Amino acid sequence: MTDEKQEIVADILRLKKERNAVILAHNYQRGEIQDVADFLGDSLGLTQQAARTKAEVIVFCGVHFMAETAAIMNPDKRVIIPDKEAGCSLASMISAESLRRWKEEHPGAVAVTYINCTAEVKAESDYICTSTNALKVVEAIPPDREILFAPDQFLGTYLQEKTGRKMHLWPGYCHVHNRIKTDEIVRLKAEHPRAEFVMHPECGCLTSCMPLADKVASTEGIVKHVGRSPREEFIIGTDAGILHRLRKENPRKTFFPAAEEATCEFMRLNTLEKLLWSLEDLEVKVVVPEEIARKARRAIQRMLEVGDPGGSVQPLPEHPLD
Ligand code: SF4
């Protein structure tokens, strides 16, 4: 690390203390951001961390919908994001209005929405899920209820496969995970025959690659699996940003990205410099109007309770949420 970067890191750590701030970073963030974070994780882990923090300021190093989720769960805290342009192609594939219309076409159906969506879409949803707890969420829904699953069609396909449950799938996808291709996986497996292939269910090649995979898991699931596996080589089918953490936590193991070009441009908008500026100015503040936050919180809370073995599952509404 250059002297200049070291100075920035020192300033970030000093300001973090002065501002009583916590830095949450997603597994796809630049390595330099991961290294200064207090907590590193996937959407579920960071949502839980945001819900339990005692800090007054949450600096969310991830994309906008994640910071919104933290703001929804912490209405009394200041949630800031280093770059407000950090969006998400998947989240932008469904609007609250289109979800409302879809629900009208399927009265009585339960709307399960992947956490990669805007606060307005969350507010229209019955349940939120992440790739870590999506199976549990779908399994918690009574078998006689129709399910609308949005916006990721590949995660939806994976859930159908695992649960045997037929769902209506919104045709959304992540452009980053779409860059991971079956041909390349076949080539990498031939080149590294001892490597395990671990993939994220958002991958666009899910149907053809699932039979080739040793494990399909969320980013946190990938981290755990790799840590426990006796194998020494791994082909990683998700955003290549996660390799920083995998290499740091498993220095004796070797990792190959399934696609070098599978790195999220939105995630990489956050830099050390922008993180420092956001702590200096306590900007950019992420605000979710209370009426939307209240409804979204209910759907997120249901998810957290399904995922928490000690928690009670809130009953599903008989009618769409008001
Ligand atoms: S990797 Fe895909 S799903 Fe994740 S933030 Fe980027 S565009 Fe969205």
Residues whose N, C-alpha, C, O or C-beta is under 5 A from the ligand:
A	BS01	SF4	V63 G87 C88 S89 L90 N116 C174 H175 V176 C264 F266
